[in-house]
Amino acid sequence: MGKYILSHDIGTSSDKAVLVDFKGDVIATSSKAYPTLYPNPAWVEQNPEEYWHAVTASSRAIVEKTAIDPAEIKGIVFSTQAQGVIPVDKDGNVLYNNITWVDGRAQKQAESIMKHLGGKKVFSLVAGTPIMGKDCIAKIIWLKEERPEIYQNTHLILDVNGYLKYKCTKKMVTELSGASSYGLDLKSKQWLSVIKLTGIDMEKLPPLVCSTDMVGGLTDEAAAEMGLLAGTPVFGGCDDVQAAAVGAGMCGDGDIHIYLGTSAWVAATSKTADKFRHGAAAIQSADREMNLIAGITESAGANIQWICDQFFASEKEKYGENIYKYMDDVVQSIPPGSDHLICTPWMLGERCPVSTTTTRATLFNMTMVHTREHLMRSVYEGIGYNLRWILENYQADYGFACDNFRIIGGGALDNGWMQIIADITGKSFSIVKDPRNAGAVGAAVVALIGLGELSGFGHAKEFVQIDKVYQPDRNNKAVYDQLFLTYKEVYKSLEQAYKFANGERFRHEENGQ
């Protein structure tokens, strides 16, 4: 009889259920997508019930696919997209769609909060960083001001992980790493006291638990929907960035990993770093004793998907699942630097290396020599420039070496893109085995620690195998160094233009004007 962890990776577009054995090997996976809603230009919502439908469907599919006895599943754990805002009443009914992490509706509230508390500089001194319209605190105040009846009827505000744990156990809690997206005192491990000064009712924030805590067992109702046994332990779990750090095996002080999926991030584990710098957030690690410096690039693989859908639709129809292999080959036909064409990746605004809700993607320096293939390579390269900028900031702001990091996520399977990133950053790095499932495996490690099967997070490296190593091609250094400087100048030169073009427009359209 086997022993397994059922790990759910709740991403921006789908849930992936991953069955992991106690050795860290992935036995089976099953995915279920859910829709995203864009009711206004800066609004990005999802229906939380869609998450639960995906979880129940993918869980049943895992059991059916593997024909395992549900009793062999010894624990359930969630790794989820961060910064969700889901108001629920006392009975757990959802009162409003999840205001997702990429939603930027609350810029007015963010500015008002900081003004009320002494201005941006004073607020930053107290809270560690200024807030923006994409931050949870500002979005909760948006609910209070723009949807007062919903706010009044809200019992607790849950994030995505907390909502799914509630659906499993009927217990409403927030795990520490999820809480740090709202405002967590990284020393006391309690809600940050400054939150109450923003006007938020602290009693609407749930009790806190650790990632490795057993929150409860599956209820009869949840077990029936998932095709599992009632009483199966459900653990605290963590947000996706934290799970990825564990799944990359980069849990030690100064370890860095990069995730490339729909979004991207650069994250550094640290025992001491606790400051917010250049859009990078100091948040709680899955390990209670460690912090994580996380710099989120909001649109990465989504940009690759966009270029595929908009410019390679016929090839996508022809090659099907092999379309990205085709694109990978085409990228090689365009010279490094795309003949000096630059595409910034800020389709949804940005958090890191710059924090902005008004910025959007820009195609810069186009000439008659450029083709759609140039555009494609420039999209790959633009994300590489963004990652280099974050790494550069990490070295300057925190003193991290930023060498020999690891890359995980679906993007890590793209050989051409990986070489572009190596060339742009000038760094060597490793790709882990099965990089698509690294976050789910990391969450499984959390559950195994909770079960007492592993003694601590230092064992994560035992679960991780290296599949490939990339080295930068020094012949491309000069062109990428030059274009990287230009890339940063594009933002600096257009920062005010973006605000002029989109600031008032977004405010008016958000208000239905």
N, C-alpha and C positions, 0 to 999 in steps of 0.2 A: 504494500500500500504506500503510495507516494504522499509527500507533504508539499503544499504549495501556498504561495501568496497570490491573491488576485489583486493586481495593481491597475488602477484606472488613471490614465493620463488625459486630463480634461483640457484640451487645447482651445485655441481661438475658433477653430472650425469643426472639431470633432472630438469624440471620446475614443480612445484606444484602450481596450481592455487587454492586459498582458498577464498571462499566467507564468509565474516565475517559480522555479523550484528552490530548495533551500541551499543549492550551490550557486545560485545566481544565474542559471541558464534559463533563457526564454523558451518555454515549451509551446506556447500558442498565443496568437493575437487575434483580435476581432475589433473592427472599427465601425462606428456609427456617426454620421455627420449630423449637424444641426444648423439651422439658418441663422444669419445675422441680419439685424434690422437697422436701416439708416433713415430714421424719420425726419432728420434735418442734417445739414452739411457736417456739423461737428458732433452729431449724436451717433453713438454706436451701441445698440442694445441687443440682448438675447433673452429669450423666454426661459427662465430656470427650469420649467417643467420639461423642456426639450433636453436639458442635461440629464434629467432623471430617466426619461424615456430611452436615451442613448445608453445609459449605464445598465438599465435592466435588459435591454436588447442585446448588448454586447456581452453581458455576463451569461445570459442563457446560451448565446452562441458559443462561448468558450466551453461550457459544459457539454453541449451537444457535439461540438467538433472533436473534443478530446475523449468523450465518453467516460470522464472521471467520475468518481463518487464525490458528491458535494462535501462529504465529510472530510475529504482530503484537503480541502481549502481551509487553512488554519488561520488566515487573517485577510482582511480587506483594507486597502489603503488608497487614498486619493492624492494625486499630484495635479494641481489645478492652476489655470490661469489666475493671475493675481489681481488685486485691486477691484474686485467686484463689489457692487453695492446693491444688496437685495433686501428690501424691507419686507418683514413678515409680521403677521399678527400673532396673538397668543396661541392660536391653533396651528401655526406654521403655514398659513395661507399666504401666498406671494401677493403683495399689494402693488408691485410695480416691476416691470422687466429689470433684469440685471443691467445696471449702467456700467458697461464694461471698461476695462483698463485703457482702451484707446479712445474712449469718449472724452471730448473736450468742451462740453457744454458750460462748465461752471467757472469760466475765466472771470466773469464779473464778481462772483462770490469770492473767488480766491483773492482778488484785488481788494475787495471790501474787508475781508477778514484781516489781511495784513495792515490795511489802513487803520482799522479799529484797534489793532494791537500795537500801534506805534510806528507802523511803516514796515517796509520790506526788510530793512537792515535790522531793526529791533526784533522782528518776528524770526528772522534767520538765526539770530543769536540765541533765542529761546528754544526754537524747534529744531535747529540744525540746518534748515534749508528754507528758502521761500517756497510757497506753494503755487501751483498753477491750476488751470481749469480742468486738468485730467486727474487731479488728486482726489482721493476718497473724501477727505474732510470737506473740500469745496463742494463736491457732489451731494453730500448729505445736507449741507446748508442750502443747496439748490432745491432739494426736495422740501426742506422746511419752508422756503420762501415761495417756490413756484407750484408746489403740490402740498399745501398745508394740511389738507384733509388726510392724505396718505401718511404724511409724517406723524400727524396726531394719532392715527390708528396703528402706527408701527410699534410693535412690542420690542423687537430686536432687529438690528441690521446685521445680516450675515454676508460673508463672502461666499464664493462658489464652493470652496471646500467645506465651509461650515454648513451650507445649505444641503450638500449631499450627505454629510455626516448626520444631519437631522433626519433626512429622508430614510437613512438606514437605521437610526437608533432612537429617534424622537428626542434627542438631546441637542440643545442649542449651545454651541461653544465656538470659540475662535482659537485656532492654533497660533503659536507665537509668531511664526514667520509670516502668516497672513496678517496678523495684527500689526506687524511692523510696516505694512503698506499703508496703514491708517495713521499710526503714531504710537510706537512702543518705546518705552524707556529701556534701552539696551542693557542697562546695568541692573535695574530692579526687576525687569521682566514684567512690568505692569503697564497699563495704558498710560500714555504720556499725559502728564497733568495739564499741559497747555491746551489739550483738546477742549476742555470745558470752557475755556476762555473764548473759544470761537463761536459759542452759542449752541453747541451740540449737547443734548441731554445724555450724560454719561451712562444713565441706566439703560439706554438703548444699545449699548455695546456689550456683547456677551462675555461670560466668564472665559478665562484663558486656560489652554492646555498645551502641553509639549507635543512635538511630532510623534514621539514614541509612546505616548500615553494611550492606553486602551480606553476609548471614550464610552464604549458599550457594545452590546451584541446586537446582531440583526433582529429586528422585530419580526413577528410572524408575517405581517403584511409585506415588509420589504423582502423577506426571504422568499415568499411566494412569487413576488414579481421578478426577482433575480434568478430564480431557480436554484437557490442555495439553502443551507440549513439555518433555521432560526438559532440565534445565539452566537453565530460566527463572529469572532472579535473584529471590531472596527477601530482602527488606530487614528491618531491625530493627523497623520500625514503632513503635507507641507505644500507650499507654492511651487510652481514649476521650476523656477530658477534654483531654488534650494535643492529640489530633488535631482536636478541635472548635475549640480556640483557633486552630489554623492554618487550618482551614476557614472560620472566621468572619473571617479576615484580621486578627485581634487579637493579633499577635505582638510588638508594640512595648511598650516600658516603660510600664506604667500602663494598658494596654489591658484592657478588661473585656468578657467575653461571658457570656451566660446560656444554658444549654441546658435545654430543656423536652421531655422524653420520658417514658418510664416512670418514671425518676427525674428529678431536676433538679440543676443546680449553678450556682454563681456562681464564675467563675474570673478572676483578674487576673494578667496577665503582668508580671513584675518582674525587674529586673537585680539588685536588692539585698535585697528582702524575703525573709527566710528563717526567720521565726518562726511558731510555731503559736499561734493565738489563737481562743478561743471556737468550737472545733470545726473551724476552717478549717486545712487542712494546707498547709505549705510543701513542695512537691514539685518534682521535676525536670520542666522543660518538654521538649517534643520537640526544641527548640533547646538544644544542650548549654550554651550561654552564658546561658541564661535560666532563672529559676524560675517556678513557677506557684503562686499562692495559690488553693486550691480548697476551696470550701465545698459539701458534698454534702447535698442534701435527698433522702432515700432513696425517698420515694414521692410522685410528682407526677401524671404522666399515668396512672399505675396507679390513683390515686384517682378520676380522671375515668372511667376504665374501670369501676371498681367501682360508681360511682353510676349509670352507664349500665346495667350488667348487673342491678343489684339493684332499680332503681326505674323504669327506662325500657325494660324488656325487650320489651313489646308494640310500642313505638315503634321499637325497634331492628329487630324483625322486619318492621315495615312499611316503614321507610325504608332499611334495609340500610346501605350505605356512607355514606349521607347522614345518618345518625343524629346525627353531631356538628354538622352544619349545623343540624339541627333543635334540638339542645340549645343551640347558640349563639344561635339566635333566641329561645328560651324564656328564656335568661338575661337578655335585655334587658327582659323584662316584670317583673322583680323589681327593686325599688329598690336602689341602691348601699348596701351594708352589710347587705343581706338582712333588713331590719327588726330589726337588732341580733342576729341569729343568727350565731354563730361556730363554725366547724368547724376544729379543728387537724388537720394532714395526717399525723400521725405513726403511720400504720398499721403500720409495720415498725420502730418506734423511730426514732431520729434521730442524725445526725452533726453537722449544722450548721443552725442557729446554736446548738443545744444538743447535747451528746454524751450519749446515754442508750440503754441496751438495754431498759429496762423501760417507758418511756413508750409510750403508744398514743394513737390518735386520740380526740378528745373533741368531742361536740356540746354547746355551751354556750349557755344563755339561751333555750331553746325555749319558745314560748308557743302558745296556741291559734290565733293568726293565721298560724302558719307552715305551709307546704305542702311537698310534695316538691320543688317548683320553688325554694323558699327554700333547702332543703337543698342542692340542686344548685349554686346560686350561692354558697352559703357554702363549698362545697368548692373552687370556683375561687378564691374570695377568700382562703381559708386558705393556699393555696400562695403567693398574692401577699404575704400578711403575712410568711410565712417568708422570701421573697426580700428584702423590705424590711429585715427584721431582719439578714440577712446583709450587705446593702449598708451598713446603719448601722454594723455592726461593722467593716467594711472601712475606712470613713472614719475611725472612732475609733482603730482598732488599727494601720493601715498608712498613713493619710494619703492613700488613693486618692480621687480626685475623684468617681468613680462616676457620671459624667455621660456621655451619648451612647454608651452601650454598645450591643451588638448581641445579638439573640436568635436562636437557631437551634433545630433540632429540630422534630418534628411539631407540638408545641404552638404554635409560631409561626404556624401556618396558621389558628389559631382567632382570628378578629378580635375577638370579644367578650371572650375571655380576655385578649388583648393590651391591650385598652383598660382592663380591670380592673387589670392590672398597672401600666399607666401611671398610672392614677388613684391606686392605693395607694402606689406608690413616689414619685409626684410627679416622675418623670423622663421625659424624652423618650428614645426609643431607636429603633434601626433593625432591620428584618428583612431578612436576606439572601435572595437568590434561591435557590430550591430548598433551603430550610432543612433538610429531612429528610436530605439527603445531604451536609451540610456536613462532618461528621466523616470520611466516606469520601473526600471531595475533599481534606480536610486530610492524610489519610494518603497519598493519591496525590502530593501536593506533597512529602512526605517522601521518597517513592521517586524522584521527579524530581530532587530535590537529590542523592540517592544516585547517580543515573545521570549526574550532571553537567549535566543539562539546565537546571537553575536553580542560581544561584550561592549562594543562601542563603534564610533564612526571611523576609527582608524583601520577597521577591517574592510572598508569599502574598496580599497585598492586590490584586495584579494579577489574581488568579483570582476575586475576590469582587465580585459586583454587589449593590447595595442595591435591594430590591424595594419597601419601604414604610417610612414613618416614623410613629410614634405620639407624640402629645402628650397630657399629662395634662389632664383636665377639672377646672379649678380649682373648679368648683361642688361637686365631691365631696370636696374636701380635708378639710373639717371632720369629716365623718362617718368618713372613713377614718383620720384622725389619732386620733380618740377610740377607735375600735375596735382600732386597732393597739396602743395602750397596754393595752387590755383583753386582747387576744390574748397579750401577753407576761405579763400578770398571771395568766392561766389556767395557764400552765406553772409559774410561780413558786409559785403557791398549791397546785398539785396534784403537784409534784415528789415529795414524800414519799409522797403517796397512791399514785402510780404504783408506787413502789418497794415499798410495803406490799402492794399488790394483786398484783404480778407477780414480785417478786424471788424469793421462796421457791418460788412456783409454777413458774417457769421452771426453777429449779435442779432441783426434784424431777422434773419431767416430762422434762428433758434426761437425767436419770439413770435413767429408766424406772420411777420410783416412783409 
